[in-house]
Amino acid sequence: MNDNEIVSEEILEGLGISRPAYEEIQTIIGRLPSVDELSTLMAMWQSQGTRQGLLSWLKGQPHSVERHDYIESETEPQSKEIKEPRVKECLEIARSLFAKGSPTPPDDEAPFRHRGDAIYMVGDVSALFVNSDYGRKYLHLVDDPVRLDDDSECRFYLTMILDSLFDNGTLKSRCTVGRGGLFGTLTRCAWPSRLGFDILTCREVRLDAFLFGEEGVRFIVTLEEAQEDFFLVKLTEARVNCCFLGRVTKGRVLVDDMDFGDIQTYGLPN
């Protein structure tokens, strides 16, 4: 019996819970839910109104993530638990951090080119956010308990692989994840061509760390759907991690199906 058979399909059907919603509940609480917990979550959803579908409502709930204490104030240092924001709160964070403007990629980077191209992040998903513009400027953190080292050997290795895939036409664009984290880099990649992006976030890490964390040695690349199998095979052979994010859009910015507006409303971090 596998994990998804612990609660039977009949019970889920009786509660009105789809399999994707059940899997999302597992992510939220960090383990398999009991029938009582499922019933409680359903009651919470129904009490808050069912204008929003159950799965969409669940995706807006805080997920089971490791919590840390951080230094809050420069004048009066003290420990503070930073609550994980929801997607709609990340919209306000993005508007605050990224002023309207014209972010230009460095000369050695290639911006997005075609609507519909697949977007991948190459490298490890960021689980940290304190050492970033978001941590310093939005949360006013002044002490980073974790020092991030940019592994130059790892960067060289990834750059060599991605340069080869770009030169042979597999990749249509590539940018280094840097200031502003994943969201800032996607903006920098999309803006020159007035294109946008539609992405889904990783449910296993904090939402703000995923979007705004600035951990090093990561890259954003785009490619045509026909090249995806070859691309994934080559990264597997090279033992390189990657994460599918979504697709290039005509000009809108969407995160977890929430509309963040037009790409031209964003720019470099303030």
C-alpha positions in Angstrom: 0.0 0.0 0.0 1.5 3.4 -1.0 1.0 6.7 0.8 -1.7 7.8 -1.5 -3.8 4.7 -0.7 -3.8 5.3 3.1 -7.0 7.4 2.7 -9.2 5.5 0.3 -10.7 7.1 -2.9 -14.1 6.4 -1.4 -13.4 8.6 1.6 -11.9 11.4 -0.5 -14.9 11.3 -2.8 -17.3 11.4 0.1 -15.5 14.4 1.5 -15.4 16.1 -1.9 -11.6 16.1 -2.1 -9.8 15.5 -5.3 -6.5 13.6 -5.5 -4.5 16.8 -6.3 -6.1 18.6 -3.4 -5.3 15.7 -1.1 -1.6 15.8 -2.2 -1.6 19.6 -1.5 -2.9 18.9 2.0 0.0 16.6 2.6 2.4 19.3 1.5 0.7 21.8 3.9 0.9 19.7 7.0 4.1 17.9 6.1 2.7 14.4 6.5 -0.3 12.2 5.7 -3.5 13.7 7.0 -6.0 11.8 9.1 -9.7 11.7 8.2 -10.5 14.2 11.0 -7.9 16.6 9.7 -9.4 16.4 6.2 -12.8 17.0 7.6 -11.5 20.1 9.6 -9.9 21.5 6.5 -13.1 21.1 4.5 -15.0 22.8 7.2 -12.5 25.7 7.2 -12.8 26.0 3.4 -16.6 26.0 3.5 -16.8 28.5 6.4 -14.7 30.9 4.3 -16.9 30.6 1.3 -16.6 28.3 -1.7 -16.4 31.0 -4.4 -12.8 29.8 -4.7 -12.1 26.2 -5.6 -10.7 23.9 -2.9 -7.4 23.3 -4.6 -6.9 27.0 -5.3 -7.8 27.8 -1.7 -5.3 25.2 -0.4 -2.5 26.6 -2.5 -3.0 29.9 -0.7 -2.5 28.4 2.8 0.9 28.4 4.6 2.9 25.3 4.0 5.0 23.1 6.3 8.4 24.8 6.2 11.3 25.1 8.6 11.1 28.3 10.6 14.1 30.4 11.8 14.8 33.4 13.9 16.4 36.4 12.3 17.7 39.8 13.5 15.0 42.4 13.0 16.2 45.9 13.9 19.5 47.7 13.3 19.1 50.0 16.3 17.6 47.3 18.6 18.7 43.9 17.5 16.2 41.2 18.4 15.1 37.8 17.2 12.0 37.7 15.0 10.2 34.8 13.3 9.5 35.8 9.8 6.1 34.6 8.6 5.9 33.0 5.2 4.0 35.3 2.8 1.2 34.1 0.6 1.2 34.6 -3.2 -0.9 37.8 -3.0 1.5 39.2 -0.4 4.4 38.4 -2.7 2.7 40.6 -5.3 3.0 43.6 -3.0 6.6 42.7 -2.2 7.5 42.6 -5.9 5.8 45.9 -6.5 7.8 47.4 -3.6 11.1 46.0 -4.6 11.1 46.3 -8.3 10.5 49.9 -9.5 9.1 50.6 -13.0 12.1 50.9 -15.3 14.2 49.2 -18.0 16.4 46.4 -16.6 19.1 45.5 -19.1 20.8 42.1 -19.0 24.6 42.2 -18.9 26.4 41.7 -22.3 27.1 38.0 -21.5 23.5 37.1 -21.0 20.7 36.4 -23.5 17.1 37.6 -22.7 13.9 35.8 -23.5 13.1 35.5 -27.2 9.8 33.6 -27.9 6.4 33.4 -26.3 5.6 29.8 -25.3 9.2 28.8 -24.6 9.7 26.6 -21.5 11.5 28.2 -18.6 13.9 26.2 -16.4 16.0 27.1 -13.4 19.3 25.2 -13.5 21.0 24.7 -10.1 19.5 24.2 -6.6 16.3 25.8 -5.4 17.0 28.6 -3.0 15.8 27.9 0.6 17.2 31.1 2.1 16.2 34.8 1.8 18.0 36.8 4.4 21.1 37.6 2.3 19.1 39.4 -0.4 17.5 42.7 -1.3 14.2 41.3 0.0 15.7 40.5 3.4 17.7 43.8 3.7 15.3 46.3 2.2 11.9 44.8 2.7 12.3 43.0 6.0 15.1 45.3 7.3 17.2 42.3 8.4 20.7 43.4 9.4 22.4 40.2 10.4 22.6 37.0 8.2 23.0 33.9 10.3 24.0 31.9 7.2 26.8 33.2 5.0 26.4 32.2 1.4 29.6 31.3 -0.6 29.5 31.4 -4.4 31.2 28.2 -5.4 33.4 29.3 -8.3 34.1 25.7 -9.5 30.4 24.9 -9.6 29.7 28.1 -11.4 32.4 27.3 -14.0 31.0 23.8 -14.5 27.4 24.9 -15.0 28.5 27.8 -17.2 30.5 25.5 -19.5 27.5 23.1 -19.9 25.0 25.9 -20.5 27.3 27.7 -23.0 27.6 24.5 -25.0 23.8 24.0 -25.0 23.3 27.6 -26.0 25.9 27.5 -28.8 24.3 24.4 -30.3 20.9 26.0 -30.4 19.3 23.9 -27.6 18.8 27.0 -25.3 17.1 30.2 -26.6 18.1 32.3 -23.6 20.2 32.2 -20.4 20.6 34.5 -17.4 22.4 34.2 -14.1 20.2 34.4 -11.1 21.4 37.4 -9.2 20.1 40.5 -7.5 16.4 40.3 -6.9 16.5 36.5 -6.8 14.4 34.4 -9.1 11.7 37.0 -9.7 14.1 39.8 -10.3 16.1 37.7 -12.8 13.0 36.6 -14.7 12.1 40.2 -15.0 15.5 41.1 -16.2 15.3 38.3 -18.8 11.8 39.2 -20.0 11.9 43.0 -20.1 14.1 43.6 -23.2 11.7 41.7 -25.5 8.6 43.0 -23.7 7.7 39.4 -22.9 6.5 38.0 -19.5 6.4 34.8 -17.6 3.9 32.4 -16.1 5.5 30.2 -13.4 4.6 27.8 -10.6 6.5 27.9 -7.3 8.1 25.0 -5.5 5.9 23.9 -2.6 8.8 22.4 -0.6 10.4 25.7 0.4 9.3 29.1 1.6 7.6 31.1 -1.1 9.7 34.3 -0.4 12.9 32.2 -0.4 11.9 30.7 -3.7 11.0 34.0 -5.4 13.4 36.5 -3.8 16.3 34.4 -2.4 19.7 35.2 -3.9 21.6 32.0 -3.4 24.4 31.8 -5.9 25.2 29.4 -8.8 21.8 29.3 -10.4 20.7 30.1 -14.0 17.4 30.8 -15.8 17.2 29.3 -19.3 14.5 29.0 -21.9 14.0 26.5 -24.8 11.5 25.2 -27.2 9.3 22.3 -26.2 10.9 20.1 -28.9 14.3 20.5 -27.2 13.2 19.7 -23.6 13.9 15.9 -23.7 17.4 16.4 -25.1 18.0 19.2 -22.5 16.9 17.1 -19.6 19.0 14.1 -20.8 22.1 16.3 -21.0 21.6 17.7 -17.5 21.0 14.2 -16.1 24.2 13.0 -17.7 26.0 16.0 -16.2 24.4 15.4 -12.8 23.0 18.9 -12.7 19.7 19.8 -10.9 17.0 21.7 -12.7 13.5 22.8 -12.0 10.7 23.5 -14.5 9.2 26.9 -13.8 6.7 27.6 -16.5 6.4 29.4 -19.9 7.2 32.7 -21.5 4.1 34.8 -22.0 3.2 37.7 -24.4 3.8 40.2 -21.6 1.9 39.3 -18.4 3.6 38.1 -15.2 1.8 35.3 -13.4 2.9 33.4 -10.3 0.8 30.4 -9.2 -2.0 31.6 -11.5 -2.1 35.0 -9.8 -1.7 38.0 -12.2 1.2 40.2 -11.1 0.6 42.7 -13.9 2.4 43.6 -17.1 6.2 43.1 -17.4 6.6 46.8 -18.1 5.5 47.7 -14.6 8.7 46.1 -13.2 12.3 47.1 -13.2 15.5 46.7 -11.2 15.3 46.5 -7.4 14.9 49.9 -5.6 
